[in-house]
Amino acid sequence: MHAYNVVRFRVKPGMEDAFVDGQRVGTEPFIGFEGGALVKTGDRTYCFIGVWENFDRLAAARPAMIGMLDKVRSTLEDQGNGLGVTDPVSGEAVLEYPPTA
């Protein structure tokens, strides 16, 4: 089964283009990364969903992912409640659904 990481962001007012552009440039290839998406979930809120070969590959990529975050950190609002600028979760799939035709 794959592993997934999901990260919630809230972007500062007027910084959405800079945030999205920052996600496009300078992305390093991660070993075991099989794809993902940046999803706009509301007013200035986004969620990144990543698909990984396995949890070990995801865990090994964390330092580089933090480096990517550092490039856009100034565009993000603090989430509050001690979370900082992101609300990340990750884990291994317990059930996966195949694409439908």
QUIVENNOR-V496055 format. One record per residue. SS is DSSP state (alpha for helix, beta for strand, coil for the rest). NEAR is the number of other ideal C-beta (glycine too) atoms within 12 Angstrom. D_LAST is the distance of its C-alpha to the last C-alpha in Angstrom with 1 decimal. Layout:
# QUIVENNOR-V496055
<<SS	NEAR	D_LAST> <SS	NEAR	D_LAST>>
This chain:
# QUIVENNOR-V496055
<<coil	15	21.3> <coil	27	21.2> <beta	31	23.7> <beta	31	23.3> <beta	35	25.9> <beta	26	26.0> <beta	35	28.9> <beta	28	30.1> <beta	36	32.3> <beta	28	34.5> <beta	34	35.8> <coil	20	39.4> <coil	14	40.0> <coil	11	39.8> <coil	22	38.2> <alpha	25	34.4> <alpha	16	34.3> <alpha	20	36.3> <alpha	32	34.1> <alpha	20	30.8> <alpha	17	32.6> <alpha	25	34.0> <alpha	29	30.5> <alpha	14	29.7> <coil	13	32.9> <coil	15	34.3> <coil	22	31.3> <coil	15	32.1> <coil	13	29.4> <coil	26	29.2> <coil	16	29.0> <coil	23	26.0> <beta	28	24.3> <beta	23	20.6> <beta	16	19.9> <beta	26	20.3> <beta	18	20.8> <beta	27	23.8> <beta	18	23.1> <beta	19	25.7> <beta	19	26.2> <beta	13	29.3> <coil	11	32.6> <coil	21	33.3> <beta	23	31.0> <beta	31	28.2> <beta	24	26.2> <beta	33	25.2> <beta	24	22.5> <beta	34	22.6> <beta	26	20.7> <beta	31	23.1> <coil	23	23.3> <coil	22	25.7> <alpha	22	28.3> <alpha	16	31.2> <alpha	26	29.6> <alpha	33	29.0> <alpha	21	32.6> <alpha	18	34.0> <alpha	29	32.5> <alpha	24	34.1> <alpha	14	37.3> <alpha	22	35.4> <alpha	29	33.2> <alpha	19	36.4> <alpha	16	37.8> <alpha	29	34.9> <alpha	27	35.6> <alpha	17	39.3> <alpha	22	38.6> <alpha	34	37.2> <alpha	22	39.2> <alpha	15	41.7> <alpha	27	39.0> <beta	31	38.1> <coil	27	39.8> <coil	16	40.9> <coil	18	38.7> <coil	12	41.8> <coil	7	42.6> <coil	9	43.2> <coil	17	39.6> <coil	19	40.6> <coil	27	38.2> <coil	32	35.0> <beta	25	33.6> <beta	24	31.7> <beta	18	30.0> <beta	28	28.2> <beta	18	27.4> <beta	21	25.3> <coil	20	22.1> <coil	10	22.8> <coil	9	19.2> <coil	13	15.9> <coil	9	12.4> <coil	6	9.6> <coil	5	6.7> <coil	4	3.8> <coil	3	0.0>>
